[in-house]
Amino acid sequence: MKTRFEKWYGKYDFPGDAKILFEESVLCYKISAYRASFIMSYLGIQEVLLERLLNSHKKPNNIPQNMWEKKLKELKDENAWEN
């Protein structure tokens, strides 16, 4: 039987890493490893946000262009993103 979370993420075409993290989250949840499940789902959401920010072609109106470009450059660096 699928959980509501499985049904939710199954409706969307998330990037590969996010989908893997969500699947891992469900596996952890089903064996009652709730903390691990939460962490895996959190990392999956972070991955989705990262992909969406990097692939967005439109900058927010309230951010100067040079600041937006600097932030995108930082996001491409894995260490900076994780911090």
Biopython code that builds the backbone (N, CA, C, O; Angstrom):
import numpy as np
from Bio.PDB.StructureBuilder import StructureBuilder

atoms = [
    (1, "MET", "N", (0.839, -1.182, 0.000)),
    (1, "MET", "CA", (0.000, 0.000, 0.000)),
    (1, "MET", "C", (0.883, 1.244, 0.000)),
    (1, "MET", "O", (1.855, 1.330, 0.750)),
    (2, "LYS", "N", (0.530, 2.203, -0.851)),
    (2, "LYS", "CA", (1.316, 3.425, -0.957)),
    (2, "LYS", "C", (0.893, 4.447, 0.091)),
    (2, "LYS", "O", (-0.290, 4.604, 0.394)),
    (3, "THR", "N", (1.896, 5.140, 0.636)),
    (3, "THR", "CA", (1.606, 6.226, 1.567)),
    (3, "THR", "C", (1.164, 7.458, 0.781)),
    (3, "THR", "O", (1.321, 7.517, -0.438)),
    (4, "ARG", "N", (0.615, 8.430, 1.484)),
    (4, "ARG", "CA", (0.217, 9.678, 0.812)),
    (4, "ARG", "C", (1.427, 10.366, 0.201)),
    (4, "ARG", "O", (1.337, 10.967, -0.870)),
    (5, "PHE", "N", (2.559, 10.274, 0.887)),
    (5, "PHE", "CA", (3.787, 10.877, 0.373)),
    (5, "PHE", "C", (4.204, 10.223, -0.939)),
    (5, "PHE", "O", (4.592, 10.917, -1.879)),
    (6, "GLU", "N", (4.128, 8.906, -1.014)),
    (6, "GLU", "CA", (4.473, 8.197, -2.247)),
    (6, "GLU", "C", (3.556, 8.613, -3.386)),
    (6, "GLU", "O", (4.006, 8.816, -4.513)),
    (7, "LYS", "N", (2.279, 8.739, -3.089)),
    (7, "LYS", "CA", (1.332, 9.180, -4.114)),
    (7, "LYS", "C", (1.642, 10.591, -4.576)),
    (7, "LYS", "O", (1.546, 10.902, -5.763)),
    (8, "TRP", "N", (2.025, 11.460, -3.610)),
    (8, "TRP", "CA", (2.335, 12.852, -3.951)),
    (8, "TRP", "C", (3.550, 12.939, -4.863)),
    (8, "TRP", "O", (3.478, 13.536, -5.937)),
    (9, "TYR", "N", (4.676, 12.344, -4.439)),
    (9, "TYR", "CA", (5.879, 12.508, -5.256)),
    (9, "TYR", "C", (5.806, 11.698, -6.542)),
    (9, "TYR", "O", (6.538, 11.984, -7.490)),
    (10, "GLY", "N", (4.938, 10.694, -6.592)),
    (10, "GLY", "CA", (4.756, 9.929, -7.825)),
    (10, "GLY", "C", (4.088, 10.726, -8.931)),
    (10, "GLY", "O", (4.205, 10.373, -10.105)),
    (11, "LYS", "N", (3.390, 11.796, -8.576)),
    (11, "LYS", "CA", (2.705, 12.630, -9.566)),
    (11, "LYS", "C", (3.648, 13.554, -10.324)),
    (11, "LYS", "O", (3.297, 14.068, -11.386)),
    (12, "TYR", "N", (4.848, 13.767, -9.780)),
    (12, "TYR", "CA", (5.759, 14.757, -10.342)),
    (12, "TYR", "C", (7.023, 14.100, -10.884)),
    (12, "TYR", "O", (7.435, 13.032, -10.432)),
    (13, "ASP", "N", (7.615, 14.756, -11.846)),
    (13, "ASP", "CA", (8.855, 14.277, -12.435)),
    (13, "ASP", "C", (10.015, 15.031, -11.799)),
    (13, "ASP", "O", (10.526, 15.997, -12.367)),
    (14, "PHE", "N", (10.423, 14.586, -10.623)),
    (14, "PHE", "CA", (11.513, 15.232, -9.908)),
    (14, "PHE", "C", (12.844, 14.801, -10.505)),
    (14, "PHE", "O", (12.934, 13.743, -11.129)),
    (15, "PRO", "N", (13.889, 15.623, -10.317)),
    (15, "PRO", "CA", (15.224, 15.227, -10.780)),
    (15, "PRO", "C", (15.624, 13.892, -10.149)),
    (15, "PRO", "O", (15.141, 13.536, -9.074)),
    (16, "GLY", "N", (16.501, 13.165, -10.819)),
    (16, "GLY", "CA", (16.887, 11.822, -10.389)),
    (16, "GLY", "C", (17.289, 11.704, -8.942)),
    (16, "GLY", "O", (16.821, 10.804, -8.245)),
    (17, "ASP", "N", (18.153, 12.599, -8.466)),
    (17, "ASP", "CA", (18.616, 12.503, -7.085)),
    (17, "ASP", "C", (17.481, 12.712, -6.093)),
    (17, "ASP", "O", (17.429, 12.033, -5.067)),
    (18, "ALA", "N", (16.588, 13.621, -6.374)),
    (18, "ALA", "CA", (15.470, 13.889, -5.469)),
    (18, "ALA", "C", (14.552, 12.671, -5.399)),
    (18, "ALA", "O", (14.093, 12.297, -4.320)),
    (19, "LYS", "N", (14.293, 12.068, -6.525)),
    (19, "LYS", "CA", (13.418, 10.892, -6.544)),
    (19, "LYS", "C", (14.030, 9.749, -5.729)),
    (19, "LYS", "O", (13.324, 9.054, -4.997)),
    (20, "ILE", "N", (15.324, 9.563, -5.859)),
    (20, "ILE", "CA", (16.010, 8.522, -5.096)),
    (20, "ILE", "C", (15.918, 8.813, -3.597)),
    (20, "ILE", "O", (15.670, 7.911, -2.797)),
    (21, "LEU", "N", (16.121, 10.073, -3.227)),
    (21, "LEU", "CA", (16.026, 10.445, -1.808)),
    (21, "LEU", "C", (14.609, 10.252, -1.278)),
    (21, "LEU", "O", (14.434, 9.809, -0.143)),
    (22, "PHE", "N", (13.604, 10.572, -2.071)),
    (22, "PHE", "CA", (12.219, 10.365, -1.646)),
    (22, "PHE", "C", (11.916, 8.874, -1.481)),
    (22, "PHE", "O", (11.246, 8.476, -0.527)),
    (23, "GLU", "N", (12.406, 8.055, -2.404)),
    (23, "GLU", "CA", (12.187, 6.610, -2.293)),
    (23, "GLU", "C", (12.856, 6.058, -1.037)),
    (23, "GLU", "O", (12.288, 5.216, -0.342)),
    (24, "GLU", "N", (14.052, 6.532, -0.755)),
    (24, "GLU", "CA", (14.759, 6.124, 0.460)),
    (24, "GLU", "C", (14.000, 6.563, 1.705)),
    (24, "GLU", "O", (13.938, 5.836, 2.696)),
    (25, "SER", "N", (13.433, 7.741, 1.646)),
    (25, "SER", "CA", (12.634, 8.255, 2.758)),
    (25, "SER", "C", (11.454, 7.335, 3.058)),
    (25, "SER", "O", (11.164, 7.045, 4.218)),
    (26, "VAL", "N", (10.792, 6.891, 2.031)),
    (26, "VAL", "CA", (9.640, 5.995, 2.204)),
    (26, "VAL", "C", (10.084, 4.659, 2.790)),
    (26, "VAL", "O", (9.420, 4.113, 3.671)),
    (27, "LEU", "N", (11.197, 4.138, 2.305)),
    (27, "LEU", "CA", (11.704, 2.878, 2.855)),
    (27, "LEU", "C", (12.003, 3.014, 4.346)),
    (27, "LEU", "O", (11.668, 2.131, 5.136)),
    (28, "CYS", "N", (12.628, 4.109, 4.720)),
    (28, "CYS", "CA", (12.935, 4.347, 6.135)),
    (28, "CYS", "C", (11.651, 4.467, 6.952)),
    (28, "CYS", "O", (11.556, 3.937, 8.059)),
    (29, "TYR", "N", (10.673, 5.164, 6.398)),
    (29, "TYR", "CA", (9.405, 5.344, 7.108)),
    (29, "TYR", "C", (8.708, 3.998, 7.352)),
    (29, "TYR", "O", (8.169, 3.746, 8.429)),
    (30, "LYS", "N", (8.734, 3.156, 6.338)),
    (30, "LYS", "CA", (8.031, 1.872, 6.445)),
    (30, "LYS", "C", (8.672, 0.925, 7.454)),
    (30, "LYS", "O", (8.016, 0.004, 7.940)),
    (31, "ILE", "N", (9.944, 1.141, 7.774)),
    (31, "ILE", "CA", (10.577, 0.301, 8.801)),
    (31, "ILE", "C", (10.688, 1.054, 10.126)),
    (31, "ILE", "O", (11.441, 0.657, 11.016)),
    (32, "SER", "N", (9.931, 2.142, 10.246)),
    (32, "SER", "CA", (9.836, 2.955, 11.461)),
    (32, "SER", "C", (11.116, 3.698, 11.820)),
    (32, "SER", "O", (11.341, 4.026, 12.985)),
    (33, "ALA", "N", (11.956, 3.963, 10.821)),
    (33, "ALA", "CA", (13.143, 4.798, 11.039)),
    (33, "ALA", "C", (12.739, 6.231, 10.687)),
    (33, "ALA", "O", (13.131, 6.770, 9.652)),
    (34, "TYR", "N", (11.953, 6.824, 11.569)),
    (34, "TYR", "CA", (11.308, 8.105, 11.263)),
    (34, "TYR", "C", (12.288, 9.253, 11.120)),
    (34, "TYR", "O", (12.108, 10.109, 10.253)),
    (35, "ARG", "N", (13.307, 9.290, 11.937)),
    (35, "ARG", "CA", (14.290, 10.380, 11.822)),
    (35, "ARG", "C", (15.014, 10.305, 10.477)),
    (35, "ARG", "O", (15.197, 11.317, 9.800)),
    (36, "ALA", "N", (15.416, 9.113, 10.109)),
    (36, "ALA", "CA", (16.086, 8.929, 8.818)),
    (36, "ALA", "C", (15.139, 9.287, 7.675)),
    (36, "ALA", "O", (15.551, 9.880, 6.679)),
    (37, "SER", "N", (13.887, 8.927, 7.828)),
    (37, "SER", "CA", (12.884, 9.243, 6.813)),
    (37, "SER", "C", (12.738, 10.751, 6.635)),
    (37, "SER", "O", (12.678, 11.259, 5.516)),
    (38, "PHE", "N", (12.683, 11.453, 7.770)),
    (38, "PHE", "CA", (12.563, 12.910, 7.717)),
    (38, "PHE", "C", (13.771, 13.528, 7.033)),
    (38, "PHE", "O", (13.628, 14.417, 6.193)),
    (39, "ILE", "N", (14.954, 13.061, 7.389)),
    (39, "ILE", "CA", (16.179, 13.613, 6.812)),
    (39, "ILE", "C", (16.231, 13.358, 5.307)),
    (39, "ILE", "O", (16.588, 14.252, 4.540)),
    (40, "MET", "N", (15.882, 12.161, 4.887)),
    (40, "MET", "CA", (15.901, 11.844, 3.456)),
    (40, "MET", "C", (14.900, 12.696, 2.676)),
    (40, "MET", "O", (15.207, 13.162, 1.578)),
    (41, "SER", "N", (13.718, 12.899, 3.230)),
    (41, "SER", "CA", (12.730, 13.722, 2.534)),
    (41, "SER", "C", (13.167, 15.186, 2.509)),
    (41, "SER", "O", (12.935, 15.887, 1.524)),
    (42, "TYR", "N", (13.803, 15.651, 3.598)),
    (42, "TYR", "CA", (14.328, 17.017, 3.653)),
    (42, "TYR", "C", (15.394, 17.214, 2.576)),
    (42, "TYR", "O", (15.392, 18.222, 1.870)),
    (43, "LEU", "N", (16.298, 16.250, 2.456)),
    (43, "LEU", "CA", (17.338, 16.340, 1.428)),
    (43, "LEU", "C", (16.743, 16.296, 0.023)),
    (43, "LEU", "O", (17.244, 16.950, -0.892)),
    (44, "GLY", "N", (15.675, 15.524, -0.140)),
    (44, "GLY", "CA", (14.995, 15.484, -1.437)),
    (44, "GLY", "C", (14.404, 16.831, -1.810)),
    (44, "GLY", "O", (14.525, 17.276, -2.952)),
    (45, "ILE", "N", (13.766, 17.477, -0.849)),
    (45, "ILE", "CA", (13.198, 18.815, -1.091)),
    (45, "ILE", "C", (14.308, 19.812, -1.393)),
    (45, "ILE", "O", (14.159, 20.658, -2.275)),
    (46, "GLN", "N", (15.418, 19.719, -0.667)),
    (46, "GLN", "CA", (16.555, 20.609, -0.925)),
    (46, "GLN", "C", (17.053, 20.425, -2.367)),
    (46, "GLN", "O", (17.383, 21.400, -3.043)),
    (47, "GLU", "N", (17.102, 19.194, -2.820)),
    (47, "GLU", "CA", (17.553, 18.903, -4.181)),
    (47, "GLU", "C", (16.599, 19.500, -5.217)),
    (47, "GLU", "O", (17.034, 20.041, -6.233)),
    (48, "VAL", "N", (15.309, 19.399, -4.952)),
    (48, "VAL", "CA", (14.313, 19.988, -5.853)),
    (48, "VAL", "C", (14.490, 21.504, -5.910)),
    (48, "VAL", "O", (14.477, 22.091, -6.992)),
    (49, "LEU", "N", (14.654, 22.134, -4.756)),
    (49, "LEU", "CA", (14.860, 23.588, -4.720)),
    (49, "LEU", "C", (16.116, 23.992, -5.483)),
    (49, "LEU", "O", (16.099, 24.961, -6.242)),
    (50, "LEU", "N", (17.186, 23.263, -5.285)),
    (50, "LEU", "CA", (18.433, 23.570, -5.976)),
    (50, "LEU", "C", (18.241, 23.499, -7.489)),
    (50, "LEU", "O", (18.634, 24.415, -8.210)),
    (51, "GLU", "N", (17.646, 22.427, -7.961)),
    (51, "GLU", "CA", (17.415, 22.267, -9.401)),
    (51, "GLU", "C", (16.542, 23.382, -9.961)),
    (51, "GLU", "O", (16.810, 23.909, -11.040)),
    (52, "ARG", "N", (15.509, 23.731, -9.231)),
    (52, "ARG", "CA", (14.609, 24.786, -9.710)),
    (52, "ARG", "C", (15.296, 26.142, -9.754)),
    (52, "ARG", "O", (15.086, 26.915, -10.688)),
    (53, "LEU", "N", (16.112, 26.434, -8.754)),
    (53, "LEU", "CA", (16.835, 27.706, -8.756)),
    (53, "LEU", "C", (17.850, 27.769, -9.891)),
    (53, "LEU", "O", (17.952, 28.781, -10.583)),
    (54, "LEU", "N", (18.597, 26.693, -10.078)),
    (54, "LEU", "CA", (19.615, 26.686, -11.118)),
    (54, "LEU", "C", (19.024, 26.711, -12.520)),
    (54, "LEU", "O", (19.640, 27.238, -13.446)),
    (55, "ASN", "N", (17.842, 26.149, -12.679)),
    (55, "ASN", "CA", (17.222, 26.089, -14.003)),
    (55, "ASN", "C", (16.256, 27.227, -14.281)),
    (55, "ASN", "O", (15.673, 27.295, -15.363)),
    (56, "SER", "N", (16.082, 28.115, -13.323)),
    (56, "SER", "CA", (15.168, 29.232, -13.554)),
    (56, "SER", "C", (15.830, 30.233, -14.491)),
    (56, "SER", "O", (17.013, 30.539, -14.349)),
    (57, "HIS", "N", (15.077, 30.727, -15.426)),
    (57, "HIS", "CA", (15.595, 31.665, -16.412)),
    (57, "HIS", "C", (15.188, 33.092, -16.083)),
    (57, "HIS", "O", (15.550, 34.031, -16.792)),
    (58, "LYS", "N", (14.450, 33.243, -15.029)),
    (58, "LYS", "CA", (13.935, 34.548, -14.671)),
    (58, "LYS", "C", (14.361, 34.883, -13.252)),
    (58, "LYS", "O", (14.076, 34.129, -12.322)),
    (59, "LYS", "N", (15.033, 35.995, -13.081)),
    (59, "LYS", "CA", (15.464, 36.386, -11.743)),
    (59, "LYS", "C", (14.328, 37.119, -11.033)),
    (59, "LYS", "O", (13.493, 37.751, -11.681)),
    (60, "PRO", "N", (14.296, 37.035, -9.712)),
    (60, "PRO", "CA", (13.288, 37.784, -8.960)),
    (60, "PRO", "C", (13.459, 39.290, -9.174)),
    (60, "PRO", "O", (14.581, 39.773, -9.327)),
    (61, "ASN", "N", (12.379, 40.008, -9.184)),
    (61, "ASN", "CA", (12.411, 41.453, -9.452)),
    (61, "ASN", "C", (13.130, 42.252, -8.375)),
    (61, "ASN", "O", (13.707, 43.299, -8.670)),
    (62, "ASN", "N", (13.108, 41.789, -7.158)),
    (62, "ASN", "CA", (13.664, 42.579, -6.056)),
    (62, "ASN", "C", (15.145, 42.297, -5.767)),
    (62, "ASN", "O", (15.673, 42.759, -4.756)),
    (63, "ILE", "N", (15.813, 41.545, -6.644)),
    (63, "ILE", "CA", (17.231, 41.226, -6.462)),
    (63, "ILE", "C", (18.015, 41.793, -7.639)),
    (63, "ILE", "O", (17.669, 41.540, -8.792)),
    (64, "PRO", "N", (19.072, 42.562, -7.358)),
    (64, "PRO", "CA", (19.908, 43.091, -8.450)),
    (64, "PRO", "C", (20.547, 41.957, -9.257)),
    (64, "PRO", "O", (20.836, 40.890, -8.716)),
    (65, "GLN", "N", (20.759, 42.189, -10.528)),
    (65, "GLN", "CA", (21.290, 41.169, -11.438)),
    (65, "GLN", "C", (22.621, 40.602, -10.949)),
    (65, "GLN", "O", (22.816, 39.387, -10.964)),
    (66, "ASN", "N", (23.532, 41.466, -10.518)),
    (66, "ASN", "CA", (24.849, 40.968, -10.092)),
    (66, "ASN", "C", (24.742, 40.080, -8.844)),
    (66, "ASN", "O", (25.484, 39.107, -8.710)),
    (67, "MET", "N", (23.832, 40.411, -7.944)),
    (67, "MET", "CA", (23.633, 39.592, -6.739)),
    (67, "MET", "C", (23.031, 38.233, -7.116)),
    (67, "MET", "O", (23.416, 37.205, -6.559)),
    (68, "TRP", "N", (22.096, 38.233, -8.055)),
    (68, "TRP", "CA", (21.457, 36.992, -8.513)),
    (68, "TRP", "C", (22.501, 36.075, -9.151)),
    (68, "TRP", "O", (22.530, 34.877, -8.868)),
    (69, "GLU", "N", (23.348, 36.627, -10.000)),
    (69, "GLU", "CA", (24.383, 35.825, -10.655)),
    (69, "GLU", "C", (25.365, 35.261, -9.631)),
    (69, "GLU", "O", (25.815, 34.122, -9.757)),
    (70, "LYS", "N", (25.693, 36.056, -8.623)),
    (70, "LYS", "CA", (26.597, 35.594, -7.558)),
    (70, "LYS", "C", (25.964, 34.423, -6.799)),
    (70, "LYS", "O", (26.635, 33.432, -6.510)),
    (71, "LYS", "N", (24.692, 34.538, -6.483)),
    (71, "LYS", "CA", (23.990, 33.464, -5.756)),
    (71, "LYS", "C", (23.927, 32.189, -6.593)),
    (71, "LYS", "O", (24.129, 31.093, -6.070)),
    (72, "LEU", "N", (23.649, 32.325, -7.890)),
    (72, "LEU", "CA", (23.600, 31.145, -8.756)),
    (72, "LEU", "C", (24.967, 30.471, -8.820)),
    (72, "LEU", "O", (25.055, 29.243, -8.827)),
    (73, "LYS", "N", (26.021, 31.260, -8.867)),
    (73, "LYS", "CA", (27.375, 30.705, -8.875)),
    (73, "LYS", "C", (27.638, 29.945, -7.577)),
    (73, "LYS", "O", (28.218, 28.859, -7.594)),
    (74, "GLU", "N", (27.214, 30.515, -6.460)),
    (74, "GLU", "CA", (27.383, 29.837, -5.168)),
    (74, "GLU", "C", (26.600, 28.529, -5.114)),
    (74, "GLU", "O", (27.068, 27.549, -4.534)),
    (75, "LEU", "N", (25.424, 28.510, -5.709)),
    (75, "LEU", "CA", (24.601, 27.307, -5.688)),
    (75, "LEU", "C", (25.238, 26.164, -6.472)),
    (75, "LEU", "O", (25.008, 24.994, -6.166)),
    (76, "LYS", "N", (26.028, 26.498, -7.468)),
    (76, "LYS", "CA", (26.691, 25.464, -8.268)),
    (76, "LYS", "C", (27.825, 24.797, -7.504)),
    (76, "LYS", "O", (28.251, 23.694, -7.849)),
    (77, "ASP", "N", (28.312, 25.468, -6.466)),
    (77, "ASP", "CA", (29.357, 24.902, -5.617)),
    (77, "ASP", "C", (28.689, 24.073, -4.527)),
    (77, "ASP", "O", (27.962, 24.609, -3.691)),
    (78, "GLU", "N", (28.936, 22.763, -4.538)),
    (78, "GLU", "CA", (28.254, 21.867, -3.584)),
    (78, "GLU", "C", (28.518, 22.237, -2.131)),
    (78, "GLU", "O", (27.608, 22.177, -1.305)),
    (79, "ASN", "N", (29.724, 22.608, -1.815)),
    (79, "ASN", "CA", (30.044, 22.954, -0.422)),
    (79, "ASN", "C", (29.274, 24.196, 0.029)),
    (79, "ASN", "O", (28.752, 24.240, 1.143)),
    (80, "ALA", "N", (29.207, 25.198, -0.837)),
    (80, "ALA", "CA", (28.475, 26.421, -0.487)),
    (80, "ALA", "C", (26.989, 26.123, -0.343)),
    (80, "ALA", "O", (26.340, 26.650, 0.561)),
    (81, "TRP", "N", (26.443, 25.289, -1.217)),
    (81, "TRP", "CA", (25.012, 24.961, -1.147)),
    (81, "TRP", "C", (24.686, 24.235, 0.147)),
    (81, "TRP", "O", (23.686, 24.539, 0.796)),
    (82, "GLU", "N", (25.506, 23.298, 0.517)),
    (82, "GLU", "CA", (25.224, 22.537, 1.735)),
    (82, "GLU", "C", (25.359, 23.378, 2.988)),
    (82, "GLU", "O", (24.696, 23.118, 3.992)),
    (83, "ASN", "N", (26.218, 24.386, 2.931)),
    (83, "ASN", "CA", (26.350, 25.279, 4.095)),
    (83, "ASN", "C", (25.152, 26.182, 4.159)),
    (83, "ASN", "O", (25.054, 27.015, 5.061)),
]
sb = StructureBuilder()
sb.init_structure("model")
sb.init_model(0)
sb.init_chain("A")
sb.init_seg("    ")
for serial, (resi, resn, name, xyz) in enumerate(atoms, 1):
    if name == "N":
        sb.init_residue(resn, " ", resi, " ")
    sb.init_atom(name, np.array(xyz, "f"), 0.0, 1.0, " ", f" {name:<3s}", serial, name[0])
structure = sb.get_structure()
